Amino acid sequence: MSMVYLKSPSTDPAFNLALEQFVFDRMDRSKEYFMLWQNNNAVIVGKNQNTFGEVNPKVVESRGIQVIRRLSGGGAVYHDLGNLNFTFIMDAKEVCDLDIKLFCQPVASLLQKLGVDAQVNGRNDIIIDGKKFSGNSQYLKEGRIMHHGTILFDSDLDVVASVLNVAGDKFQSKAAKSVKSRVTNVKPYLKEEETLDSFQTQLVSYIFEGTPFETYELTAEDMAEIEKIKAARYGQWDWNYGKSSEYSVIKERRIDGCGKIEAHMNTKDGKIVEVQFYGDFFGVCDPGELSAILEGCALKREALTQTLGNTEIEKYFYGLSPAQFIDILL
């Protein structure tokens, strides 16, 4: 079976996940594919995860980080332009189902060749010095397998730590939760002159060493179809957030001039099913009225702003602005 190399022309995370799906679903199944791609700042959550329980909304909003759900399972990962993503697509019958190591080993072997003690560890990680630099996951459908992984080459690890930290909220959900690991970049372990571009070149050469391959350039027609997939799925709040499983959460905040507020929420499909408010705040109206207004509202800023309309939040929580109230819910 011949192999094809494809490098994404885009750093848009929604486009790149749509590109993976396009190659997987629509391109010639008689061929195998190896792809490299990079994303601007994004958190990519696993198919079975509760997005709200994986990301810190303040960091996401303040840094303009996109949050996109992928087709495969596994945990949430952070992408930026210091991170390199790779994808293998081929017939599943040639490999053991969900044989993660088969696809991770080439990356580890190349780094070993470059003098770095990289090891495939656990169910889906590649590590250096006990620290994770590559998380991997797979998607199986109709006899085909898509394996994709990250390579933290020179990412901003401070952002990784902050955006994937939702401490402060008490979640109860049946969704899969990410396992937090110590992480590291590859670059500090390589020679000083090594860049991400030169590492990419070496990775492609190593993957195809001794194997004939062709390079594929996306056509205008391909790009149009990928944009359609992006618009229909990866650009949709209902896919990225709304697909989150039913969960309960307690949002507990103390606001200067207002007091302590606890929002006890039950949600389904990213929408508020029920919410009750507790705390030592003051107000002239029963916050139960707000609970009724918010039932069925999607947990996104635009929807909450529209639903609350001209509601006077201070009547329920003295000293609290509408923006602060929405911040608590989010």
N, C-alpha and C positions, 0 to 999 in steps of 0.2 A: 504494500500500500504506500503510495507516494505521500510525501510530507510537504506542507505549505507553511511558509512563514508570513505572518501578517503583523505589522506594527500599526497601532491606532494613530490616526492623524489628529486626534482630539484629546484634550485633558478634561473634558466635561464628564463627570462620573455617571450621570444618567445616560449619556450617549454611549459610554464604554460598556456599561452593562447591557444596553440594547444591542451593541455590536456583538458581544459574546452570544447573546440569544440568537441574533441573525445568523452568525456562523454556525451555531449549533443546530438550528432548526432548518435553515434554508440553503446552506451551501453544500456542495457535492459531498455526499456521504461516502464516496469511495476513497476519500482522501483524509489524512490526518492533519491537524492544525496545531501550530505553536504560535501563540500571540504574546506580544509585549505591549503594555499600556501603562499610562500614568494618569493620575487624577489630581485636579486641584483639591483643596481642602475638603475632605468628606469623611463621614462615618458610614461604613457599609455594614448593615446589620444582616444577620442570618434570617433565612426564610421563616423559621419557627420562633423567632424572638419577639418580645414585646419591646418595641422601639422606645416607648416612654421609660422603660426600666433600664435602658442601656446608655442613654446619652444625657449629658448635662445641658439642659435647654439654654441656660444663660450663656455658656461658652459657645454653643452652636450659633445663637443669635448674634452675640457680640463680634464673633470672628467670621461671620458669613459662611459657616460650614454647612455644606449640603448633607442631608441624611437620606440614604437610599437603601432600599431593601433588595437583596440579591435572590436568585433562584435557589441557591444551595443552602444547606444548613450550617451549623457551626456558630461561632461567636462574632461579636461586633469587632471591627478593625478600623483603625484610622489611616487615611491616605492623605499624603501631600506630595509635592513634587520632589521630595527627597526619598520617596518610596517608589519602588518598581514592582509592577504586577505582571505575573505570567499566567498563561492559560494553555492547557493541553485539551484538545478535543479529538476523540477517536472512538472506535468501536469498543464497547465494554466487554465483548466476548474475549478480547485479547488480554484482559487483565482480570484479577480478582476484584469482585465488587468492593468499591470503596477502599482500594489498596492505596492509601495515601503515600506510603513510603516510596512506591515505585516512581512517583512523579517528583517527590522531594529530593531523592537521592542525587539526581544530576546537579542540583543547585549546591548541595553539600559537597559533592565531589569536586566541583569546580573550585569552590573556596578552599578545600583541602589542597588542591593543586597550587593555589595562590598563597599557601602557607598559613591558612586560617583553620583552626580546629573546629569546624562546623559539624554538627551531628544531628541526624534525624531523631527526634525524641518524642515519646508519648504517641498519642493518636494522630496529631496533625501539626506538630511544630518542628521547626529547625532552630537549633540553638547554638550559641557560642558562649563558652565560659558559664554555662548554666542559665543564660539569659536568652529569651526568645527574640528572634529577628524576623521569623517567617511563620505566619499562620496560614493554614490551608483548608480547603473544603471542596466537596464534590457534589455533582448533580448528575443523576442517572435518568434517562428517558429513552424508551423505544430502542434499546440496544446500544445507545451511545452514552459516553461519559464525558463530562466536562470537569476538569480539575483546574482550580485556580488558587494562586497563592500570592502572598505579599513578600517583598524583600525590603526591610527597613535599611536603606543604605545611608542616608543622611537626613532623616526626618527630625522634626522638632519634637523631641520626646516629652518636653514640658506640656505641649498641647495634647499629646497622646494621654498623658496622665490626667489632665483636667477635663477633657471632653468625654472620656469614658468613665467619669466618676459621678454617680448620682446620689452620693451620701447625703443624708438629711431627710430623705423621703423613705417611708416604710412601705415597701411593695409586697403584695401577695399576689402571685401570678403562677399559672401553670406553664407559662412559656419558658423555653430554654434560656438560661442565664449564662453570660460570658464568664469564663474563669479568668480572673485577673492574674497576670504573670509579670515577672520582671522582664523588661524589654531592653534591647540594645540596638545600636546601628552597626552595620557591617564596616563602614569606612574606617573607624579607628583601628581596626585590626589589619588593614591592608597597607600596602606601601603608600607613602605620602602622595605620589603622583597619580594614584588611581582616582578616576572620576566616575560618576555614574554613567556617563556616555561610554567610556572605555570598558567599564564593567559589562554594560549591555552588549557591546560588540563581542566581548569574550564569551558571554553566556550563549549568544546565538551560535557562535563558532563551535562551542563545546556541545550544545544540544544536537547540532547537525553533523558533528564530526563523523566522516565516513559514510554519511547518508545523503543521497541526492535530494535536493529540495528545490522548490520554486518560491519566489516571492510574489505575493498577491497585493495589488493596489486596488483599493475600493473605487468603484465606478460612481458616476453621478446617480445612477439608478440605485446602486447599493446604499449610498448615503441617504437617499430619499426614503427608502424602506426602513433603514435604521432609525431615522427621525420619526417615522410613524410608530415604530415599536416603543421608542422613548416616550412619545406623547401619550400613548395608550396605557403604558404601565409605569415606567420609571420616573416619569414626570408628574405622577399622580399622588396626591396626599393620601388617597384611599389605599394605595399600595404600600407606600413607604411608612405610613403611620397607622392608617385605619385598619390594616390587616392585623394589627396587634391583638393578641388574645384578650379575652375578658380578664380584668384584674381589679384589685382593690388597692388603694393607696391612701396614706395619710400624709398630707402636706402640712408641716408644722413650721410656722414662722413667727418671729417677734418683730414688730414694726414700731420704731420710735414714734411716740405720739398717739399710738393706737392700742398697742398691747399684743398679747399672744393670740394668734388665730390658728385653729386646726381645721383643715378641710378634709373630711373623710369621704372619699369618692369611690363609687363603683362605676366601672366603664365597660363598654363592649364596642368592638369595631372602632375604637378611637373616639367614641362619643360618651358623654356623661349619661349614665343611667340613673344615678342617684348621688346626691351630695348633701352632707350635713356639716354645719359649722359649730365649732366649740371654741371656747377661749375666755380670756378675761377682758375682752373688749367691751366698749359701750356702744349703744345704738338706740334709736327711738323706734325702730321698726323690727319686726321679727325676721331674722335671716332665713327662716323657712320659706318666706316669700321669694327670696333669691334662688333657693333650691328649686322651686317650681319653674322659675324662669329658665334655669340652666339645663333642665332635663332635655336630653336629646341633642344638645349642642356639641359640635365637634371641638376637640381640644386643640384648637389652633387660634392664634391671635385674632385673625380677621373675623372668624366666626364668633368668637366670644365678644369682640367689640361690637359687632352687628347685633347680636342677641341682646346684649345689655342696653344698647341704644342710649337713651337718655336717663337710664336708671341712676338714681342718686345713691351711690355706694355709701356715702357718709351717713345716710339714714340708718344703715345696718351696722357699719363699722366706723365709728367716729374717728376722724384723723387719717382715714385711708382713702387714697385716690383710686379712680377706676383703673389706671395703669398698674398701680401696686397690687390691686385685687387680681387682675389678670395674671400678673407675674406669679402670684402665689399659686394659682390654678395650673400654671404651666411649669 
